Each structure stands twice: as structure tokens, then as C-alpha cells.
Amino acid sequence: MTKKPRKPKDITPRFGIGEWYGLNLAQMTPAERQYYAAECLKPKKQRTPQPCPFQARKADAICSKNGGVCSLRQYSYTAHAENGRAVGIPVTGKQGDLRATCPYRFHEALDVFKWVGEKILDDPNPTLVGEVGFLEAGATTDNEGGDDVGRIDMVLVSNKTVDGAPMKWAALEIQAVYFSGNAMKGEFEAFNDTDVDWLIFPAGRRRPDYRSSGPKRLMPQLQIKVPTLRRWGKKMAVVVDRAFFDSIGEMDDVPDISNADIAWFIVRFEEVEGEKRTRIVRDEVRYTTLERSVEGLTGGKPVSLPAFETRITEKVVHPSLNQDDPYADQLKLIEIGDASAAEE
């Protein structure tokens, strides 16, 4: 029997689906929501492939994201006027911004790549080259070396390069946000109810996980790639949405790209009344050094030496505070990797 959404005990705003297979959830018809919900509840191999409207580089691109959730947004709670069941109202203002959870969401109409080309290469129509290896493994006991161990996700090459002149290009990194908390299955089950013809209040509790997305994923990528790019005299463009950038700590800007290592290209997603798709909008460009970017992604300031040593003493004096697993993060990543491999 399909679970029916009821009034939750906690009615503080929750994050739910923002865009689903490219469509704005709030603008979808009940029949569309039920169709996608039913598909997502099928075993993975039995689902009907769904098109991805954002992968502009590929004709007839198919969504490769399990569950097809392109972005999250916050919903507030209200009771249904007739049956009292849980209804979700999209939150307005900055808290209501869409948070992209799929990197392909930023590929819409290739506008981001044109923007980066304009600002860094003075070419609004650069050639896009994906997955270029730039670090090779050395020989070890276990292998002969030479394998790619580091890749630039996307390289933009200017088509304005004059014959005989050095190639003009820039590296580009796109970062969507991961989320932590309850999986989306509860949302799919709720929307699969034929009686539900309204937006449900999110069935699960989840949040955008900027700590995993920024310091744990994006920052190491920049620390590995940017020093080499800097020696080569090349720039790194990083594309994020407004909510992601606002989650980063303060970063000192440099006034001109010539003094920058990284150019942050910040976008937002604009809803158009009556349309089922939101559109990507250019928001702001910020130029920073690698060092200032790392400080911002770290998002914190070191405590004083006395404060740190006090914390050490507390764990020495109270052994119960000293039981944390120092390898918890590494083990969690291993588990995630094993789960991904099992799905494939």
C-alpha cells in the first residue's frame, strides 16, 4: 500500500526536490509527478531512460543521475485545506534558491562555457575538451607507471588562436552540491499516490552538504591542479551556484584576472511563471588566488594554541571523549565507493 503524507512532528522548512528530470517540480502536473515517481520506484534496470535537457553537447542525452533530481529547494509546511494532509510551499527569497545537485545542470545551453570563454579567453565560442589527463603515475612495485592519475575535467580552447601562437586555453571545474540525510525514496512514494494532486511537504529530512562538497571535494581538486596551472600561466574557472558560493567563507578578491589563479563563475536559477523549466542566469564573477580560495573553502579560523591544548587535556582527562574513530571519513568514502561499484 502506498504511503500517504501525513502531518510531520517537525514542520520546520525542509529540503525537497527542486527540479526533476529537468522540470520545475512546482510547475509539473500531478500526472507528471506520479509518472516519474513510479519510474523511480522501479528496479534500476527496469526504468524507462529519461532525457536530460541540460546536456547541450550531446544530442538525445539521457539522464545518468539515479532518481533524476537536478536540484533541491526548501519547502515550508501548511495543511491541505480539505484533508489536512501535508502540503509543501516553496520558500521565497534567498532561502528558496535552487541548489544544483547535478553538474550537468550547469551545462544548460552551454551558456556557462560561453561566459567563461568571454571573460578568460576573449572568445565566446571556445572549443570544449573533456577529461584531459595532466598527472601521470610513476613506476611502483604494483605498476609500471604512466597511467593518468589526475585529469582536468573540462578545458576550454580559444578558436581565436593565431597560427604559430601558443595555444590559448583555460581549465574549468564545475561543482554541484551533495546532500546528506534521508534519501528521496520517501518523496517518490508520496508522489506515487494517485490521490496526491498537490506539492507534498518533503517526506524526509535532508540538507545540502557544503562541507563534503567544498572542503572535502572541491578544495583538494584546486590544491592539486591550480599550482601546475599557475606555473603554466593558465587560469582555473570554477562554476558554482549562488547558494554554494554563499556557503564559502570570506575570500579576499583581486581586482584583475591577471593577478588571479581562480575565477569563480557564480550562477543562479530563475523561475519563469507558467514555464516548467527554470533557466540558468549569470550572476557574478569573482577573482581570487588559490590561497584565499582555500581559506574560504576551509570556512574557519584556527583556534589559539592554549585553546587547542585545553581540548587535548579534556580528552586525556576524560577518556570517554577520546573514542572517535580518526579514520571515520576515509572508511565512509570506502563504503560509498563499494556501494557505487555494487550498483554498477
N, C-alpha and C positions, 0 to 999 in steps of 0.2 A: 504493500500500500504506500502511495506517495506521501512523504512527509508534508504537512501543511505549516506554513509560517505562523507562529503564534507570538503574542507579545513577549519579548525577552525580558529577563530580570534587569539587565543593564541596557538602558536606552540612550546612552551617550552616543554621539556620532560614530559611525563605523565605516571602514573602507570596504567597498564592493566593486563590482565590475563597472568600469567607465566605458570602455569600447570592447565590443565582442565581435570577432571576425571582421573588424573594420567599421562596424556600425556603432553609433552612439546609443547605448542601452536605453537612455531616457526617450529616444525618438523611435525605437523599434516598436513594432506591433506586438501584441501578446502572442500571436501565432508565430512570429519570427523568433521570439524568445523561447517559446516552447520547442520549436524545431531544433534550435541549437542546443538547448538543454538535453533533449532526447538523444541527440548525436553524441554529446559529450559524456553521457552516461553509458554508452555502449562500450564494449571492449575496444581497445585502440585499433585493432586490425579490422574491425567491422564498421568503423566510421566512414562516412562519405567525405572525401577530400574537399576542403573548403578553399576558395580563392583568397589570396592576400592582395588587397587593393593597393598596398603601400610599396611593394617590391617593384618599383618602376623600371629597374634594369632587366627584369625578366618578363617575358610575355607569358600569360597564363600561369603566374606564380601561385603555388599552393602554400597555405599556411602550415608552418612546421612547428608551431608552438602548441604544446599539449593543452587543450581547453580553449585555445583561441582568444585568450584575454589580452588585448593590446595595451590596456591601461586601467588604472584604478582611480576611483574618486570617492569622496566622503559623502555619506548619506545621513540625514537626521531622521529621527523616528516620529511617526504620527500614527494614530489609529484609523483604520478604514471606517468611513462614515456609516456604513451599513452593517458590517460584520465584526468590526473591532479588531481585525487582524492587522499584522504589522506591515505598514507602508513606509517606503523609503522616499525621502525628499532630497534631491541633490542639494548639497550645501553650496551657498553662493560665496563670492569673494575669493580671496587667495586660498583659503582652506578648501575651496571647491575645485581648485585646478586639477586637471587630469595629470596623473603621474604615469608616464610611459613605462611599461614593464617588458616591452619587446624592442630590441634595437632596430628592427625593420620599420617600426612606427616612424622613425626619423627619415626614412627613405622617400616619403611622400613626394611625388612629382620631381624628385631629385633636387628640390629647392635648396636643401642644406648644402649640397655639394656645389651648387652654383654660387651660393653665398660665400662659402669658403674660398672658392676659386677667385671671386671678385676681390676679396679682402687680402688674400695672401699671394695669389699668383697674377692678379690683374687680368684674369681670364674667367668669364662667367660660364664657360662651357668646357671645363677640363675633362680629360680622359680619366676614367676611374679604373684603377687596377687593384684587385683584391688579393689578400693573403700573400704578401711578399716576404720571403724568409730573409732575415738580416743577422741572425745569430746562428752559428754552427757549433755542434758539439765537438769537443776534442776527443782524441782516442783515449779509451779507458780499458779496464780489464774486461768489461762486458760488451764493448762495441768498438768498431774501427773508426768512429767519428765521422764528421761530415754531414750528419743529419741536421735538419733545421730544428732548432730548439727555441727560437723566438721569431715571431712574424709581425710585420706591420699589417694591421687589419685592412686598411684601405690607404692607397696612395693616389693623390690627385696630380696629374701631369698636365702642365700647360701645353696647349696646342699652338701657342704663340712663340715657342722657342725657335729662334733663328738657326738655320743650318750652320753647324760648326760651333755654336754657342753651347755652354754647359746646359744639361737638362734642368728645367725649372719644375720643381715638384714640392709637395708638402705631404706629410703624414696626417692621417685622420683617425681618431678613436671616437667611437660612439658608446655612450654608457647609459643604459636604461637602469631602472631600479629593481632590485629583488624585493620580494615581500616575505615577511615571516608571520607565523600564526596559522590559523585554520586554512585548510585547502579549500578550493572552490566547489567541491562536490556538493556542499550544503546549498549553495546558490543554484546549482544545476537542478538539484532535486526539487527545490521550491518553485523554480520557473517551469518545471515539467508538469506541474499540477494544472490540469485543464481549467480549473475554477479560478486560477490566478490571472486576472487581466490588468494588474497594476504593477508598479515597481515595488518589489519587496524591500523591506529593511534587511540589510545583509545578515545572512544566517550565521556567519562566523565572525570571529574577531581576528583581524589581521592588520598589519601596518606596513608601509614602505620601510624597508630595512636599509637605510642610508649608510649605516656602519659597515655592513657587508659589501655594499655596492661601491662605496667610496674608498675608505682606508684599506679594506681588505682586497678589493679587486682592482679598482682604477689606479690607486696610488702606486702599487708595485709595477703596473704596466708603464706608468710615466717614469718611474725611477729607473727602469731597465732601458727604456727606449730613448728618452729625451737626451741623456748625456751623449750618446752616439750621434743623434741628430744634431745636437749643438756643435759637436766637433766638425760635422759636415757642413755646418752653416744652413741647416734646414729647420723648419718650424713644425711643431705639432699642433694640430687643431683638435680640440675636444668638444664634442657636441653633447649637450645635456638639456633637459627641460628646466623651466624656471624653478619648479619646486625642488628639483635636485640641487641646482646651484645655490638656492637659498638655504639649503641644509648644510652647506660648506661653511667653515669658519671664515673670519675676515681674512682677506688677502690684499696685500698692497699691489696696486696696479703699476704698470709702467706706461708712460704716455704714448709711446710709439712702438709699433711692431718690431722695429729694428733692434730694440733692446729687450725683446721678449723671447722666451723659449716656447711658451704655450699661448695659444689664442683660444679662449673659451667662447664658443658659439652657443648662445642660450636661446631656446625657442619656447613657445607656449602653444597651446592648442585652443583654437577659437571655435565656439559653437555657433552655428548659423540656424536661426529659428526656422523650423519646418524642414530642415535637411537632416538626413540620417547619418551624415558623416561630419566629423569635425575637421578643421583644416589646420595645418601647421603654419605658424606665423613667426617671422623673425622678430626677436625681442632685443637682444643686446650682444655686443662683442666686448670681451674683457681681455687685456693683455697682461700676462704675469710671467715671472721667472719660475723655474722648476722649484726652487727653494720655497718661494712664497706659496706656491700651489700645494706643496707637501704640508706646509704648516696649516693651510686652510683645511685640507682633507683630514689631517690628524684631528682637527677640531678641538684641541685642548692645549692648556699651558702646563709645563712641568711644575709639580709641587716643589716646595722648598726642601732642601736636604733634611732639616730637622723633622719636617712633616713626614717625609718618606721613611726615615729611620724610626719614627714613632710607630708607623704601620708595621714595620718589621718586628719591633718589640712586642706589639699586640699579638702577632701570630706566634711568636716564641712563647709568650706567657700563656696564651690561650690556644692550645693545640687544636681545639675544635675548629678554629678559624683557618687552620693550615691544611685542610683536606681537599682543596680544589685541585683538580687534575690539570697540570701545566700543559698537557698535550690535548686538551679538550677540542680546541679549534681544529687541530690537524686531524684528529680522529673523526670529527664531524665532516670534514671535507672528504675523507676517505669513504665514509658511509654514503655521502651524496654521490660520489663517483661510482661506487658499486651499484647504487640504485639506478643510476643513469645507464650503466652498462647492462644491467638486467633488463631494463625496458627495451633496449635496442635488440 
